[in-house]
């Protein structure tokens, strides 16, 4: 009986030592709108991860998605996105407008737009996405790009943070 108990303990003990592993992921969709001649961009980022990086980087506690959310949350989110998410068209960085955000459970959805974009003039699109890679080594940023009925996706991470598409 003692031997059985010892064997069971040795079998169960290693299972108890594992902690849950958090998955670090953001998903960005970029879709070209012919009607508006614009790229409409949405980025889905886990709220707790974004809060952590904003506090670490800027020293601000945002309380995203709560009644205590700081009034300057959008400013800091936009500032962070501009530093970590860059789109280049034909080798030139293009400024986008941060339109705002909304929440879906534990995710913040950020809305951005690049206007006055004519696909006929485009030779290349490059997306550099370093969102949260400075904070979390395991962070992966998936970028889906849609235009003219075509779709291309990139999985970007700390060591490979830029995807390029020649049109």
C-alpha positions in Angstrom: 0.0 0.0 0.0 2.8 2.4 0.9 4.6 1.6 -2.4 1.4 2.3 -4.4 0.9 5.7 -2.6 4.5 6.7 -3.3 4.2 5.7 -7.0 1.0 7.7 -7.3 2.6 10.7 -5.7 5.6 10.5 -8.1 3.2 10.3 -11.0 0.9 13.1 -10.0 3.6 15.5 -8.6 5.1 16.4 -12.0 1.6 17.2 -13.4 1.0 19.6 -10.5 4.2 21.5 -11.2 3.1 22.7 -14.6 1.6 26.2 -14.7 -0.8 27.3 -17.4 1.0 28.9 -20.2 -0.4 32.2 -21.5 -0.8 32.6 -25.3 0.5 35.9 -26.6 -1.3 36.9 -29.9 -2.7 39.8 -31.7 -4.6 39.8 -35.0 -4.7 42.7 -37.4 -7.0 42.8 -40.5 -6.2 45.3 -43.3 -8.9 45.4 -45.9 -8.9 47.7 -49.0 -12.1 49.5 -49.7 -12.4 50.5 -53.3 -15.5 52.6 -52.5 -13.4 54.8 -50.1 -10.0 54.3 -51.6 -8.7 53.4 -48.2 -7.3 50.6 -46.1 -9.5 49.9 -43.1 -7.5 48.4 -40.2 -8.6 46.6 -37.1 -6.2 45.2 -34.5 -7.4 42.8 -31.8 -5.2 42.8 -28.7 -5.7 41.2 -25.3 -6.6 44.0 -22.8 -4.4 42.8 -20.0 -1.3 42.6 -22.2 -2.0 46.1 -23.6 -2.5 47.5 -20.2 0.7 46.0 -19.0 2.8 47.4 -21.9 1.2 50.9 -21.5 2.1 50.9 -17.8 5.6 49.6 -18.4 6.3 52.0 -21.3 4.5 55.1 -20.3 3.9 54.7 -16.5 0.1 55.1 -17.0 -2.6 52.9 -15.5 -5.4 52.8 -18.0 -8.0 50.4 -16.5 -9.2 49.6 -20.0 -12.7 48.4 -20.4 -13.8 49.4 -16.9 -15.7 52.3 -15.5 -12.4 53.6 -14.2 -10.8 53.8 -17.6 -8.5 56.8 -17.7 -9.6 59.6 -20.0 -6.2 59.6 -21.8 -6.3 55.9 -22.7 -6.9 56.5 -26.4 -4.0 58.9 -26.5 -1.6 56.3 -25.1 -3.0 53.5 -27.2 -2.6 55.6 -30.3 1.0 56.6 -29.3 1.9 53.0 -28.7 0.4 51.8 -32.0 2.2 54.5 -34.0 5.5 53.4 -32.4 4.9 49.7 -33.0 2.7 49.3 -36.1 4.0 50.8 -39.4 2.6 50.4 -42.9 4.8 51.2 -45.9 3.4 51.7 -49.4 6.0 51.7 -52.1 8.7 51.9 -49.4 7.3 55.0 -47.8 5.7 54.9 -44.3 2.1 56.0 -44.5 0.3 57.8 -41.7 -3.0 56.3 -40.6 -5.8 57.7 -38.5 -6.6 56.1 -35.2 -10.4 56.1 -35.2 -11.0 54.6 -31.7 -11.5 51.3 -29.9 -14.1 49.0 -28.5 -14.1 46.0 -26.3 -15.1 42.4 -26.9 -14.8 40.3 -23.8 -11.0 40.4 -22.9 -9.9 41.9 -26.2 -9.6 45.6 -27.2 -10.4 46.2 -30.9 -8.5 49.2 -32.3 -9.8 50.9 -35.5 -7.4 52.7 -37.9 -7.7 53.9 -41.5 -5.3 55.0 -44.3 -7.1 57.2 -46.8 -6.6 58.3 -50.4 -4.9 55.1 -51.4 -5.0 54.1 -55.1 -4.2 50.4 -55.7 -3.2 51.2 -59.3 -0.2 53.2 -57.9 1.0 50.5 -55.5 4.0 48.3 -56.2 4.6 47.0 -52.7 3.0 46.9 -49.2 5.1 46.3 -46.1 3.7 45.8 -42.6 5.9 46.1 -39.6 4.1 44.9 -36.4 6.0 45.0 -33.2 2.9 45.2 -30.9 3.8 43.7 -27.5 7.0 42.0 -28.8 9.1 44.3 -26.6 7.2 43.0 -23.6 6.5 39.3 -24.4 9.1 37.2 -26.2 6.5 34.7 -27.3 4.2 37.3 -28.8 3.0 36.6 -32.3 1.2 39.2 -34.5 -0.9 37.8 -37.3 -1.6 40.3 -40.1 -4.3 39.5 -42.7 -4.2 41.8 -45.8 -7.1 41.8 -48.3 -7.3 43.7 -51.5 -9.0 43.1 -55.0 -10.4 39.8 -53.9 -6.9 38.5 -52.8 -5.8 37.7 -49.3 -2.3 37.3 -47.8 -1.4 36.6 -44.2 1.8 37.1 -42.2 2.8 35.7 -38.8 5.2 38.2 -37.3 7.2 37.9 -34.1 10.1 39.6 -32.4 12.9 38.3 -34.7 10.8 38.6 -37.9 8.5 41.6 -37.4 8.0 42.7 -41.0 6.0 41.2 -43.9 6.3 42.5 -47.4 4.1 42.0 -50.4 5.1 42.9 -54.0 2.1 43.6 -56.2 
